[in-house]
Amino acid sequence: MTDQNSAPQQTGPAEKDPDDWTTGDEPMTGPQRSYLETLTQQAGEDAAEDLDGLSKADASKRIDDLQAKTGRGN
């Protein structure tokens, strides 16, 4: 018998929009920078000159874009 009051199961981890992160405006982390450098190279793009100014939220968005481009991450 199925419990009609049970919550639906999520298919993946809950994600919060980087624009809504409370620490999103802080400088990106070292691991984010390293992964961005790796993804940029794998995507065949020129090394980003503007990495130094990226926030955590902007770095996350760029990582998502490059993961989609390279087929990594999902």
Short mmCIF file of the C-alpha atoms (twelve columns), coordinates in Angstrom:
data_MODEL
# 
_entry.id   MODEL 
# 
loop_
_atom_site.group_PDB 
_atom_site.id 
_atom_site.type_symbol 
_atom_site.label_atom_id 
_atom_site.label_alt_id 
_atom_site.label_comp_id 
_atom_site.label_asym_id 
_atom_site.label_seq_id 
_atom_site.Cartn_x 
_atom_site.Cartn_y 
_atom_site.Cartn_z 
_atom_site.pdbx_PDB_model_num 
ATOM 1  C CA . MET A 1  0.000  0.000  0.000   1 
ATOM 2  C CA . THR A 2  1.298  3.485  -0.882  1 
ATOM 3  C CA . ASP A 3  1.370  6.286  1.661   1 
ATOM 4  C CA . GLN A 4  -0.404 9.205  -0.017  1 
ATOM 5  C CA . ASN A 5  1.042  11.686 2.477   1 
ATOM 6  C CA . SER A 6  4.689  10.973 1.745   1 
ATOM 7  C CA . ALA A 7  6.730  13.716 0.116   1 
ATOM 8  C CA . PRO A 8  7.877  13.214 -3.469  1 
ATOM 9  C CA . GLN A 9  11.447 12.037 -3.780  1 
ATOM 10 C CA . GLN A 10 13.953 14.379 -5.353  1 
ATOM 11 C CA . THR A 11 15.951 13.067 -8.261  1 
ATOM 12 C CA . GLY A 12 19.064 15.082 -7.416  1 
ATOM 13 C CA . PRO A 13 20.537 17.432 -4.861  1 
ATOM 14 C CA . ALA A 14 18.692 20.657 -4.201  1 
ATOM 15 C CA . GLU A 15 20.485 23.542 -5.834  1 
ATOM 16 C CA . LYS A 16 20.332 27.186 -4.944  1 
ATOM 17 C CA . ASP A 17 20.834 29.831 -7.605  1 
ATOM 18 C CA . PRO A 18 24.330 31.332 -7.212  1 
ATOM 19 C CA . ASP A 19 22.756 34.796 -7.325  1 
ATOM 20 C CA . ASP A 20 20.971 33.901 -4.077  1 
ATOM 21 C CA . TRP A 21 24.083 32.713 -2.215  1 
ATOM 22 C CA . THR A 22 24.807 34.746 0.909   1 
ATOM 23 C CA . THR A 23 28.557 34.429 0.227   1 
ATOM 24 C CA . GLY A 24 28.266 34.690 -3.560  1 
ATOM 25 C CA . ASP A 25 29.974 38.066 -3.713  1 
ATOM 26 C CA . GLU A 26 33.111 36.801 -1.969  1 
ATOM 27 C CA . PRO A 27 36.158 35.993 -4.119  1 
ATOM 28 C CA . MET A 28 36.095 32.549 -5.705  1 
ATOM 29 C CA . THR A 29 37.797 29.712 -3.879  1 
ATOM 30 C CA . GLY A 30 41.073 28.078 -4.849  1 
ATOM 31 C CA . PRO A 31 39.341 24.869 -5.975  1 
ATOM 32 C CA . GLN A 32 36.937 26.878 -8.149  1 
ATOM 33 C CA . ARG A 33 39.868 28.636 -9.825  1 
ATOM 34 C CA . SER A 34 41.715 25.393 -10.431 1 
ATOM 35 C CA . TYR A 35 38.634 23.713 -11.898 1 
ATOM 36 C CA . LEU A 36 37.908 26.739 -14.091 1 
ATOM 37 C CA . GLU A 37 41.442 26.611 -15.464 1 
ATOM 38 C CA . THR A 38 41.059 22.891 -16.219 1 
ATOM 39 C CA . LEU A 39 37.637 23.295 -17.856 1 
ATOM 40 C CA . THR A 40 38.798 26.287 -19.900 1 
ATOM 41 C CA . GLN A 41 41.665 24.235 -21.292 1 
ATOM 42 C CA . GLN A 42 39.419 21.229 -21.999 1 
ATOM 43 C CA . ALA A 43 36.892 23.472 -23.771 1 
ATOM 44 C CA . GLY A 44 39.678 24.713 -26.044 1 
ATOM 45 C CA . GLU A 45 39.240 28.290 -24.911 1 
ATOM 46 C CA . ASP A 46 41.954 30.822 -24.289 1 
ATOM 47 C CA . ALA A 47 42.993 31.219 -20.683 1 
ATOM 48 C CA . ALA A 48 40.644 33.654 -19.026 1 
ATOM 49 C CA . GLU A 49 42.370 36.885 -18.125 1 
ATOM 50 C CA . ASP A 50 39.603 37.949 -15.765 1 
ATOM 51 C CA . LEU A 51 39.684 35.047 -13.311 1 
ATOM 52 C CA . ASP A 52 41.169 37.199 -10.557 1 
ATOM 53 C CA . GLY A 53 38.040 39.330 -10.325 1 
ATOM 54 C CA . LEU A 54 35.458 36.546 -10.222 1 
ATOM 55 C CA . SER A 55 33.168 36.090 -7.256  1 
ATOM 56 C CA . LYS A 56 32.109 32.676 -5.977  1 
ATOM 57 C CA . ALA A 57 28.742 33.048 -7.718  1 
ATOM 58 C CA . ASP A 58 30.245 34.149 -11.051 1 
ATOM 59 C CA . ALA A 59 32.814 31.351 -10.923 1 
ATOM 60 C CA . SER A 60 30.026 28.829 -10.310 1 
ATOM 61 C CA . LYS A 61 28.073 30.117 -13.316 1 
ATOM 62 C CA . ARG A 62 31.147 29.955 -15.531 1 
ATOM 63 C CA . ILE A 63 31.878 26.414 -14.304 1 
ATOM 64 C CA . ASP A 64 28.316 25.398 -15.215 1 
ATOM 65 C CA . ASP A 65 28.704 26.878 -18.711 1 
ATOM 66 C CA . LEU A 66 32.043 25.163 -19.303 1 
ATOM 67 C CA . GLN A 67 30.761 21.846 -17.949 1 
ATOM 68 C CA . ALA A 68 27.930 21.996 -20.470 1 
ATOM 69 C CA . LYS A 69 30.404 22.800 -23.227 1 
ATOM 70 C CA . THR A 70 32.772 19.971 -22.308 1 
ATOM 71 C CA . GLY A 71 30.163 17.397 -21.275 1 
ATOM 72 C CA . ARG A 72 31.527 17.178 -17.740 1 
ATOM 73 C CA . GLY A 73 29.661 17.529 -14.508 1 
ATOM 74 C CA . ASN A 74 26.481 15.606 -15.225 1 
# 
